[in-house]
Amino acid sequence: MTSLLPGFLTMAGLIIAIGAQNAYVLRTGLVRRHVGLVVTVCALSDAVLVVAGVLGVGGLVTAHPTLLTVVRWV
């Protein structure tokens, strides 16, 4: 439970920071084109990356370098 708050704050910092993806989502929202699709794709891709990080895909790829090819295309 002691890692809940630092984890939450770290994730919030990643989401709040204006990077390329967030700038694209904002620009898409301003021109009102495909907003739902863009938000859905970005949210799902963020969720996949977070889950992959939590499940230790980095350690798995380090242990089995051939999996890097698979991870690149998933």
C-alpha positions as CSV (number, residue, x, y, z in Angstrom):
1,M,0.0,0.0,0.0
2,T,2.9,2.3,0.5
3,S,3.7,2.3,-3.2
4,L,0.1,3.3,-4.2
5,L,0.6,7.0,-3.9
6,P,4.0,7.2,-5.6
7,G,2.7,5.0,-8.4
8,F,-0.3,7.1,-8.8
9,L,1.7,10.3,-8.9
10,T,4.2,8.9,-11.4
11,M,1.4,7.8,-13.7
12,A,-0.3,11.1,-13.4
13,G,2.9,12.8,-14.3
14,L,3.2,10.7,-17.4
15,I,-0.3,11.5,-18.5
16,I,-0.3,15.2,-17.7
17,A,3.0,16.0,-19.4
18,I,2.5,17.4,-22.8
19,G,4.3,15.1,-25.2
20,A,3.8,14.3,-28.8
21,Q,0.9,12.0,-28.1
22,N,-0.9,14.5,-25.9
23,A,-0.3,17.3,-28.3
24,Y,-1.8,15.2,-31.1
25,V,-4.9,14.4,-29.0
26,L,-5.3,18.1,-28.2
27,R,-4.9,19.2,-31.8
28,T,-7.4,16.5,-32.9
29,G,-9.9,17.7,-30.3
30,L,-9.5,21.4,-31.4
31,V,-10.3,20.5,-35.0
32,R,-13.0,18.1,-33.9
33,R,-12.0,15.3,-36.3
34,H,-12.1,11.7,-35.2
35,V,-11.9,12.7,-31.5
36,G,-13.4,9.5,-30.1
37,L,-11.2,7.2,-32.2
38,V,-8.0,9.1,-31.4
39,V,-8.8,9.1,-27.7
40,T,-9.7,5.4,-27.7
41,V,-6.5,4.4,-29.6
42,C,-4.3,6.5,-27.4
43,A,-5.9,5.3,-24.1
44,L,-5.6,1.7,-25.2
45,S,-2.0,2.0,-26.3
46,D,-1.1,3.7,-23.0
47,A,-2.9,0.9,-21.1
48,V,-1.1,-1.8,-23.0
49,L,2.3,-0.1,-22.3
50,V,1.5,0.2,-18.6
51,V,0.4,-3.4,-18.3
52,A,3.4,-4.6,-20.2
53,G,5.7,-2.6,-17.9
54,V,3.9,-3.9,-14.8
55,L,4.1,-7.5,-16.0
56,G,7.9,-7.2,-16.5
57,V,8.1,-7.5,-20.3
58,G,11.5,-5.8,-20.1
59,G,12.9,-8.6,-18.0
60,L,11.3,-11.2,-20.2
61,V,12.9,-9.7,-23.3
62,T,16.2,-9.5,-21.6
63,A,16.1,-13.2,-20.7
64,H,14.9,-14.2,-24.2
65,P,16.2,-11.7,-26.9
66,T,14.2,-13.4,-29.7
67,L,11.0,-12.2,-28.1
68,L,12.1,-8.6,-28.9
69,T,10.9,-9.1,-32.5
70,V,7.5,-10.3,-31.3
71,V,7.2,-7.4,-28.8
72,R,8.0,-4.9,-31.5
73,W,4.9,-6.0,-33.6
74,V,2.4,-6.4,-30.8
